[in-house]
Amino acid sequence: MDSFGKQRKTTKTGTVLMFLFPVLLFLLAIFIPFINGIWTSMTDAKLYQSTVNFIGLGNYIELFRDPSFLQSVLVTFKFSVLALLIQVPLGLAVAFLLDIPTRLQRVWRVILVIPLLVPPVVAGLMWKTMMHPISGVLNWLLELVGIEGLTWLSSTKTALLSVVLIDTWIYMPFAALILLSGLQAVPVELLEAAKMDGATGFDLFLYLYLPWLSPYLLLVLMFRVADSLKVFDIIYQTSRGGPLNATRVLNIKAYEEAIRWSNTGRAMAIIMVLWIIIFLISSCLVRMWNKSMGEARDIA
């Protein structure tokens, strides 16, 4: 019996190790580059320089003394806030529309997914062509209704909003799909009980749908905050950070430091600052999401 027990314990240990090994490899694949990134951000590493010197927090101190870096932080937050203010309410409205049973309901849902299937780089090039001030189709459409054409990506007044609109076209369907899944999960019994009590459409939205959808809204925010703060491909393909730094977000700033100026140490410091910002905001949203999940269970 003892030998059988020892053999069973050995087999169980081997099975656990077999499943843990891929997990450990995955964690190492994440952990090692992350530590290397922290180290690089504390050095004067350059692409053309073979020797690397440790300078501690020197790169970080220089960054927060650099007006262009602080401007990039501001532009990054502006982009993220504008994207969320447009995409979340619009996604919620589209979700409600797609939840209405119609003959073309499935067709509209398929059409909604199409922008998500387009790579952001391709979408950026496509919209850049459409936003051309002379030959672009958007200005042609505006002129048809008597509105003067805009210098979409060429003006400091409209460039940031233009890339936000491109980002909205790509990622608003993501918000709509998540919120639509939440709408379809609303218990029918709650809706029927509320209607029997004389609840109006506004009452249903305010006191039933919004509390029920709060975990889904926070889930959308968690994903979209992280994505919008680290945006790169759309802006790089359309405005390259211009005009006059109007769309130079932190990732574009880091790219320029690394590729144009060959200063990889400073570029990595920018990436680490961006990581800290995303980590702090995401941690707050995760706590709010956990709380809202508990409240949604209470409603059910």
VOGU-3710 file (C-alpha; in Angstrom, 3 decimals, decimal comma):
1> mdsfgkqrkt> 0,000/0,000/0,000  2,885/2,347/0,804  4,594/1,686/-2,516  1,314/2,283/-4,342  0,791/5,544/-2,438  4,322/6,733/-3,203  3,911/5,867/-6,885  0,599/7,730/-7,016  2,146/10,766/-5,308  5,098/10,720/-7,742
11> tktgtvlmfl> 2,722/10,497/-10,711  0,650/13,389/-9,363  3,770/15,515/-8,832  4,949/14,755/-12,372  1,570/15,743/-13,792  1,582/19,044/-11,892  5,111/19,841/-13,086  4,163/18,965/-16,646  1,349/21,560/-16,562  3,410/24,139/-14,649
21> fpvllfllai> 6,377/24,035/-17,041  4,639/25,846/-19,963  3,246/28,407/-17,510  6,714/29,059/-16,100  8,118/29,435/-19,617  5,366/31,916/-20,452  6,026/33,938/-17,291  9,766/33,983/-18,004  9,060/35,136/-21,575  7,219/38,124/-20,070
31> fipfingiwt> 9,353/38,742/-16,996  12,827/38,710/-18,593  12,087/41,345/-21,322  10,290/43,491/-18,737  13,296/43,476/-16,389  15,582/44,147/-19,352  13,380/47,111/-20,287  13,650/48,551/-16,770  17,432/48,129/-16,890  17,690/49,760/-20,340
41> smtdaklyqs> 15,623/52,730/-19,153  18,272/53,360/-16,486  21,189/53,424/-18,922  22,485/55,719/-21,655  22,045/52,972/-24,285  22,126/54,112/-27,902  21,776/52,180/-31,142  25,243/53,191/-32,361  26,960/52,864/-28,972  28,532/49,545/-27,948
51> tvnfiglgny> 29,207/50,524/-24,329  26,322/51,092/-21,944  26,586/53,090/-18,720  24,185/52,917/-15,792  22,743/56,372/-15,038  19,962/55,475/-12,606  16,940/57,754/-12,874  18,750/60,169/-15,176  16,516/59,463/-18,173  13,358/59,906/-16,103
61> ielfrdpsfl> 14,585/63,208/-14,628  15,414/64,521/-18,111  12,013/63,460/-19,410  10,060/65,383/-16,799  12,182/68,433/-17,548  11,458/68,115/-21,278  8,439/70,196/-22,405  7,975/68,003/-25,489  7,577/64,904/-23,298  5,021/66,622/-21,067
71> qsvlvtfkfs> 3,199/67,737/-24,216  3,145/64,100/-25,395  1,649/63,015/-22,058  -1,082/65,640/-22,447  -1,801/64,622/-26,053  -1,974/60,954/-25,017  -4,565/61,697/-22,338  -6,521/63,959/-24,710  -6,646/61,193/-27,320  -7,744/58,597/-24,758
81> vlalliqvpl> -10,435/60,785/-23,175  -11,866/61,865/-26,543  -11,895/58,269/-27,795  -13,718/57,026/-24,705  -16,229/59,907/-24,657  -17,207/59,079/-28,231  -16,863/55,297/-28,385  -18,581/54,217/-25,149  -21,862/56,199/-25,557  -21,949/55,438/-29,289
91> glavaflldi> -21,257/51,760/-28,641  -24,064/51,709/-26,060  -26,499/53,316/-28,515  -25,541/50,862/-31,272  -25,915/47,944/-28,845  -29,482/49,005/-28,018  -30,294/49,362/-31,715  -28,897/45,926/-32,528  -30,885/44,414/-29,666  -34,153/45,392/-31,370
101> ptrlqrvwrv> -35,474/42,305/-33,213  -35,725/43,016/-36,950  -35,400/41,001/-40,147  -31,983/42,492/-40,868  -30,683/42,123/-37,318  -28,094/39,478/-38,264  -26,980/41,478/-41,306  -26,371/44,606/-39,220  -24,370/42,595/-36,694  -22,147/41,178/-39,443
111> ilvipllvpp> -21,607/44,667/-40,905  -20,701/45,965/-37,433  -17,846/43,472/-37,123  -16,197/44,442/-40,437  -14,062/47,352/-39,061  -12,615/45,016/-36,412  -11,342/42,761/-39,203  -9,391/45,589/-40,859  -5,787/45,935/-39,583  -5,273/49,382/-37,976
121> vvaglmwktm> -2,389/50,120/-40,370  -4,619/49,478/-43,390  -7,459/51,457/-41,827  -5,106/54,384/-41,193  -3,950/54,450/-44,819  -7,525/54,136/-46,056  -8,795/57,006/-43,915  -5,754/59,138/-44,743  -6,735/58,875/-48,400  -10,369/59,675/-47,594
131> mhpisgvlnw> -9,326/62,694/-45,509  -7,118/64,257/-48,184  -8,095/67,964/-48,317  -8,262/68,063/-52,132  -9,000/64,576/-53,462  -10,540/63,013/-50,333  -14,067/61,665/-50,442  -14,985/63,150/-47,059  -14,537/66,742/-48,217  -16,431/65,897/-51,406
141> llelvgiegl> -19,359/64,675/-49,299  -19,237/67,791/-47,115  -19,270/70,058/-50,157  -22,345/68,218/-51,482  -24,304/69,467/-48,461  -22,822/72,965/-48,620  -20,138/72,585/-45,927  -16,609/73,774/-46,621  -14,023/70,993/-46,724  -11,711/70,468/-43,731
151> twlsstktal> -7,958/70,087/-43,507  -8,435/66,909/-41,490  -4,892/65,757/-40,737  -3,066/68,921/-41,804  -4,379/71,323/-39,164  -3,488/71,450/-35,473  -7,171/72,143/-34,743  -8,560/69,006/-36,402  -5,687/66,477/-36,521  -6,246/64,931/-33,084
161> lsvvlidtwi> -10,000/64,674/-33,559  -9,425/63,134/-36,993  -7,311/60,273/-35,625  -9,860/59,818/-32,808  -12,581/59,394/-35,451  -10,466/56,771/-37,229  -9,926/54,968/-33,929  -13,679/55,155/-33,277  -14,495/53,599/-36,656  -12,196/50,668/-35,855
171> ympfaalill> -12,949/50,034/-32,184  -16,487/51,282/-31,518  -17,842/47,915/-32,749  -15,855/46,230/-29,982  -17,660/48,312/-27,355  -21,009/47,679/-29,045  -20,514/43,903/-29,126  -19,521/43,698/-25,443  -22,487/45,843/-24,403  -24,830/43,897/-26,684
181> sglqavpvel> -23,836/40,683/-24,914  -24,702/42,409/-21,628  -28,100/43,500/-22,929  -28,934/39,978/-24,028  -28,022/38,697/-20,560  -30,613/40,887/-18,793  -33,102/38,521/-17,106  -36,476/38,594/-18,816  -38,201/38,288/-15,434  -36,720/41,608/-14,282
191> leaakmdgat> -37,894/43,380/-17,443  -41,411/41,977/-17,178  -41,645/42,847/-13,475  -40,455/46,407/-14,108  -42,956/46,894/-16,949  -45,775/45,549/-14,810  -44,854/48,114/-12,153  -45,320/50,863/-14,756  -41,659/51,638/-15,457  -41,106/53,877/-18,488
201> gfdlflylyl> -38,350/53,389/-21,032  -36,213/55,987/-19,272  -36,805/54,277/-15,917  -35,739/50,943/-17,391  -32,574/52,494/-18,806  -31,663/54,351/-15,617  -32,560/51,832/-12,932  -32,245/48,479/-14,691  -30,077/48,559/-17,795  -27,321/50,857/-16,503
211> pwlspylllv> -26,768/48,997/-13,188  -26,870/45,682/-15,028  -24,484/46,897/-17,758  -22,010/48,550/-15,380  -19,630/45,513/-15,351  -19,755/45,428/-19,155  -19,128/49,169/-19,388  -16,121/48,853/-17,070  -14,869/45,899/-19,115  -15,004/48,055/-22,241
221> lmfrvadslk> -13,208/50,846/-20,380  -10,467/48,485/-19,174  -9,653/47,342/-22,696  -10,132/50,654/-24,454  -8,199/52,741/-21,898  -5,153/50,491/-22,294  -5,454/50,416/-26,090  -6,017/54,149/-26,506  -3,169/55,154/-24,189  -0,702/53,027/-26,143
231> vfdiiyqtsr> -1,982/53,936/-29,610  0,705/53,981/-32,297  -0,180/52,400/-35,646  -3,127/54,633/-36,562  -1,282/57,864/-35,756  1,968/56,744/-37,377  0,214/55,882/-40,633  -1,783/59,113/-40,792  -0,027/62,082/-39,191  3,326/60,755/-37,851
241> ggplnatrvl> 2,709/62,828/-34,726  2,152/66,097/-36,555  1,326/68,730/-37,401  3,398/70,603/-34,798  3,173/67,781/-32,208  -0,644/67,879/-32,299  -0,862/64,062/-32,402  2,527/63,118/-30,917  1,450/60,603/-28,268  3,895/58,814/-25,964
251> nikayeeair> 4,410/55,810/-28,238  5,237/58,080/-31,187  7,617/60,034/-28,940  9,326/56,801/-27,850  9,612/55,640/-31,465  11,275/58,889/-32,485  13,705/58,726/-29,563  14,701/55,171/-30,461  14,740/55,273/-34,272  15,345/58,906/-35,203
261> wsntgramai> 17,652/59,881/-32,362  18,984/56,364/-31,558  18,448/56,993/-27,832  17,066/53,603/-26,763  17,597/54,254/-23,054  15,421/57,353/-23,091  12,869/55,672/-25,359  12,544/52,795/-22,907  12,072/55,273/-20,063  9,101/56,742/-21,967
271> imvlwiiifl> 7,643/53,257/-22,405  8,061/52,572/-18,681  6,262/55,806/-17,770  3,441/54,797/-20,127  3,322/51,328/-18,526  3,013/52,862/-15,041  0,161/55,122/-16,198  -1,731/52,203/-17,776  -1,091/49,962/-14,767  -2,443/52,502/-12,270
281> issclvrmwn> -5,568/53,301/-14,284  -6,242/49,635/-15,085  -5,866/48,664/-11,409  -8,519/51,218/-10,429  -10,850/49,980/-13,169  -10,374/46,348/-12,093  -11,368/47,233/-8,522  -14,443/49,072/-9,815  -15,277/46,107/-12,055  -15,124/43,652/-9,142
291> ksmgeardia> -17,429/45,901/-7,119  -19,890/46,293/-9,999  -19,984/42,528/-10,539  -21,153/42,101/-6,958  -23,845/44,751/-7,414  -25,017/43,123/-10,665  -25,387/39,792/-8,850  -27,518/41,529/-6,219  -29,809/42,879/-8,953  -30,202/39,393/-10,428
//
